[in-house]
Amino acid sequence: MTGGRSRAGLIAMAAAIIAFSLSTPIVKWAGVTGVVLAFWRMWMSVATWWVVLAGQRRPFPDRRTWKLVAPAGLFFGVNISLLFTAVTKTSIAHVEFIATMTPLLVVPAGAFFFNERPNWSALRFGVISIVGVAMVLFFGPSTGTATLGGDLIMLLVLCSWTGYLLFTKRARAQGVDTVTFMACMMPLGLITTVPMAIVLAGDEILSMTRRGWLVAAVLAILTGMIAHGCIAFAQQHLPIATITVMQTSQPALAVFFAFLILGEEVRGLQVVGMALVIVGIAAFTLVSQRVVGTRSATPATPEGSSSARS
């Protein structure tokens, strides 16, 4: 029975990784302003999660739950708007491998806000990852789609995702279950997504293409529901170390899909840099989890993902 559950967990985790890896290339493929796509993706996610909440006949969330989830929702709305914008302004390789740096912010933040005691010797592996990201950024094609502006937006994505993770941990620690959390978090995220879309896109919000509508719907179901559900299932049947190591394949797989779908070029030295990032982040996260007196150095989320993606 245990072996069967482990296999099911591995299959679920692999499906989640493929889904998340496909998400950034198809956002770019949509050909729609990033914040507009985020706007409609959020509305669709609100609808799908409330259908799930009603389908499971769960009670309407009380005022305490809304207050606990509110900060995470606000950060999530900012995060998805910035992430989709960054995807349209730089290469998928840059987006994915900057996103892998999230643990380097989350671990110190967890130590500061939650008095967690990470293994600070893990920082040497973080240095390896930083070198790898530098190689990905600086050895790319000179005529590619990467831009400095898009890369800088990704740094803001990291900060907003870190805030989301920290406030998610607080809400989950107070007993908010996954379905209730997601059903509350999505509409709260609209509080920041809507004004950002109005300011940055204006009338473009109402001029979605057929491809844009298709991508928004696919994202709401593929990543907003299926991928998150698969990871939640995998968390019940796999060790956290296995999940962490498997997730390090996600950026490289996304770059592969970007090559197939978008024709984005990747150079040899960038591949070396990608390998350094994957090895460094895997080692950093695994070593950081060896803490004294706490469960984990990285806050757990309903999605189980430590990389900055929505």
N, C-alpha and C positions, 0 to 999 in steps of 0.2 A: 504493500500500500504506500509506504514511504517513498519507494522508488518511483511509483506512478505519479505521486504528487510532485516530486522533484522534476520529473520530465514535463509535467503539465506547467510547472512554474517556469521552466526554461523556455518552453514554447511561448508562453504568455509574455515573458520578458523579451524574447526575440521579436515577437510581433509588435510590441510597444516601441522597441528601438527602430524597427523599420518604419513605423508610422511617424515617429518624431523626425527621423532622418529625411523622410519625404517632405515634411512640412515646409522647411525653408525654401527648397527649390521650387515648390509649387506656388508659394507666396510670390516669388519673383516672376514665375511663369504667368501669373494672373495678369500682369501688365497694368495693375491698378495702384493708385497712390496708397502707400502702406497704411496710413492712419485710417483711410476709408475702409480698407479691407478689415482692419482691426475692429472698427465700429460695427460693421455688420456681422462679423464673426462673433462678437460679444453678444449681440442681440439674439443670434441663433443659439448660442450656448446657454443663455438665460432660459430660453424656451425649452431646450432639451433637458436641462437639469431639473426644471420645475415639473416636467412631465414625469421624470424618474421619481421625484419626491412624491408626487400625487399617486403614481402607480404603486409605490410601496406603502401608501396610506400612512405616511409619516405626518406627525402634527406640524402645524405651521410654526416656524421658528419663533421663539419668544424674544422679548426685547434684549435680554442678557446675551443671547446668541448673536443677534445682529451687532451689538456693541463689540463683542469679542472678535467677530469676523471683519468688522469695518476697516481697520487699518490694513489688513492683508488685501482686501478687495480694492482699496484705493491704490495701493502699490501695484497690484496686478494690472489694473487698468492702464496705469502709466507704462508698465513694462511691455504689455502687448502692443501698445501704440508705438512705442519707441523701437521695439524689436522689428515689427513689420516695416517701419520706415527705414531702419538700417539695412534690412534685407534688400530693399529696392535701390539702395545707394552704394552698396559695396558688394564684394564677391561673397559667395557662400563659404568659401574657405576661410575668409577673414571673420565672417559672422560666427561660424561654428567654433573656430579655435580660439577666438577671444572669449566666447561663451564658456569654454572649458575652464577658464580662470576663476569661475565663481567660488569654488572651495577656498581659494586663497583669501577671499573677503569674508566668507561665511564663518570659517573656523575662528579667526580672531574676533569677529563680531559676536559669535556664540560665547566666547570666553569673557568678553566684556559685559554683555547684557544678561547672560544666564549663569555666570560664574562657572562655566565649564572649564575643565583643565585639559586642553589638548596636549599632545606630544609635540612640543615645539621643535624637536629635532626633525620633524617632517618638513620643515621649511626648506631644507636643502633640496628636497624633491620639487618644491615649488619653484626654486631657481631654475632647475632643469626645464620646467614647463615654460617659464618666462622666456628662456633662450629659444625654445621651440617656437613659441608664438612670434617672437621677433623674426625668426627665419621665414615663417609663413607670410608675415606682413611685408618684409623687405625684399624677398627674392621672387616675388610674383611677377607675372608678365607686365611690362611697362604699358601695354595697350589694353589691359584688361578692364573689368568693370569695377574694380576696387577704388574707393576714394577715401581720402583722409576724413572728410566729413562723416561718411558712413561709419568709419572705424571709431570716431569719437562718440557717435551716438551709441555704439555698442558698449562703450565704457559706462554710459549712463544706464544702459540696459542692465549691466552687471550690478550697479548700485540699487536700482529699483527691484531687481530680483532678490537681492540680499535682504532688503527690507521686507519683501513678501515672505521669504522663508522664515525670517525671525518672528514675524507676527502670526504666521501660520502655526509655528511651533507653539506659541503661547495659546492660541485658540484650541488647538488639538489637545494640549496638556490639560485644558479645562473641560475636556470631555465632549467636544463637538465632533460628531461622527462625519465620515467622508461625504456622504450624500448631502447632509444638511449643510456642511461647510461649503461645498461647491454651489449648492442652490442659493445660498446667501451671498457668497463671494462674487458670483458673476454679475448680478444686478448692482452690487456695490461698486464693482469695477467700472460700470457705466458712468458713475459720477465723475471719474477722471477721463474716461475715454471719449465721452460725448463732447465736452468742451474742447479737448485737444483736436478732435476731428473738425469741429466747427471753425476753430481758429486757423488750423493748418490747411484745411481742405475746402471749407466753405461749401459752395454749390456742388462741388465734385461728389459730395456724399450721395446725391440723388442721381448721379450719372454712372452707375455701375454697369459694366459690360456683362454679357452672358457668361463669359469666362470668369469674371470676377465673382458673380453670384455662385457659380459652380464651385470655385475654390473656397469661398466663405463657408458654403454648406459642407464641403468635404472636410475642412479644418474643424468645424464645430463637431462633426461626428467622429472623424478619424483620430484627431488628437484630443479634442475636448471630452470625448466619451470613451472611445475604444481603447486608446493608448493609456489613458489614466486608469481605466478599469483593469487593463492587463497588468499594469505595474502594481496596483493595489492587490491583485490576486497573487502575483509573484512574491510580494513581500510576505505573504502568509506561508509560502512553501519553499523559499530559498533564503540562505544566509545573506545578510547585508553585504558581506564581502563579495559574494558571487554577483549580486546586482551591481555593485560598484564597478567591478572589473568589466562586466558586460557593457555597461554604459559608456565605457571609454571608447568603444568601437563606433559610437554614434556619430561623432564629427567626421571621421574618415568615410563612413557610409554616406553621409550627407553630401560630401564633396564628390563622391562617386556618382550619386544621383544627379548632382548639378552638372557633371560632365555629360551624362546621358541626356538629360532633359534640356539643359541650357547651353551645352557646348563650352562650358567654362574650362579654361586651360589651367593645368597645374604643372609646375616645374619640379625638376628633380630635387633641388635643395628644399623646396617647400615640403615634399614628401618626407625628407629627413626631419624637418622641423615638426611635422605632424606626428611622426613616430616619437620624438622627444616629448611632445605635449602629452600624448597618450600614456607613455610610460611614467612620466613625471607626475601627472595628476592621479593615476591609479595608485602609485606608491604613496603620494602625499595623503590621499583620502584614507587608504588602508591603515597607514601608520597613525594618522590623526585620530582614528577611531579607538585607538588604545588609550582610553582615558581612565582616570581614577575617580570613582564616585559618581559618574554620569553614564547615561546610556550611550551617547554618541557625540562626537565633536561636530557633526553636521546635522542641523535641524531636519527632522523628518517632515515630509510634506505629504499631502494626500496623493500626489503623483509619484512620490519617491524619487524625484529627479533633482540632482544638485546642479545641473547646468541651466543657464539662463534661457529657457525656451518656454513658449506658451502654446 
